[in-house]
C-alpha cells in the first residue's frame, strides 16, 4: 500500500472562475469593449428585448451578440435577422450556465472591434447568477407573467444585477402584478439596482433602457 | 448540470496541484460545502464518480469527502446570529430585515490526499 500524504489547500471552488472573470474584465477594459451579461427565465422576452435595444443602440455603437443556449441556434438567427448585427451561438452542452472560460472562448470567436458585446445567458434564474462571466455589468429581465414575488424566490439573481428590466408591462392588470411591490422587493435585495419598466412588444421604456446602457459604456471607457 | 461544471473546475484545480507537487496520484479530495452555496452534495458525488475516471490521469478512482458547513446569518439590529436555512432573510428574534450572511455561501477544497511524494 502506498502512503497517502495530505496536502492542505483551503481554496475556494469558485475561485478559479473568479480569477478567469477578473482577467477577462481586464482584457475588455484594455480593448474598450463593454460586455453586458443578460439573464432571465426562459420566455421572459430576452431576444425580443435585445432586438429592440440593439436597433436603438446600433445608431451610435458597434454591437455583437453571443447567444448561449443548451442547444439550437434559433436565437442567433433571430438576432441577426432582426438587427443585422453579428451574432454567434454558444452551446453549453447541457450545462445550465456560462462561466468565464466559456465566455472568453466565445469572445475569441468574435472580432473585438466593437463597442458593446451582449451575452444572452442561458434562460434560468438560478445558476447563471452564481457564476461570474467576466461581464462589465449584469442585467436581468423579469417579465410580468412570472409574478412580482420573484425577487423573494431568486434573491441572488437580483443581488448580482445592476440593471433590472421589468418586461411585458402591457399585461400587468391581467396578472395582478404590482410594480411598486416588485420595486420594493428588488431594492430590499439590492439597493443599487436600477429598475426599468419596459414593453419589448410596443417599445415602451426601450429608449430609457438604451440610454442607461450608453451611460454605462461611457463610464466603462473612462 | 450545474454540479458537473463545478466538478470539472475542482478536477482542474486539484490536477494542477498534484502535478506541481509531483504526486503520482490523488486518492481523496475533501471539500467543505456551505449550506447555501448552491451546490447539492448528492449531485456532486454522482458527477464526481464519472468525471474523475474520465477527466484526469491522476485522479482515477479518487474518493470525494464532503464536510457540510451550516449557514449562519447575523442581524445588525439586535446583533444576534441565527440559522439561515430555517429563518431566511428576516431575523427570528427581532423581525428585522437588516441581516447578512456570516457563513455558508462558500465552497472550498479543504485538502487532498496524494501518493508518491
Interface residues (C-beta under 8 A of the other chain):
Chain A: X2 X3 X4 X5 X6 X7 X8 X9 X10 X11 X12 X13 X14 X15 X16 X17 X94 X95 X96 X97 X99 X126 X127 X130 X131 X155 X156 X188
Chain B: X1 X2 X4 X5 X6 X9 X10 X12 X13 X17 X21 X23 X24 X25 X27 X28 X31 X38 X39 X89 X97 X106 X107 X108 X109 X110 X111 X112 X113 X114 X115 X116 X117
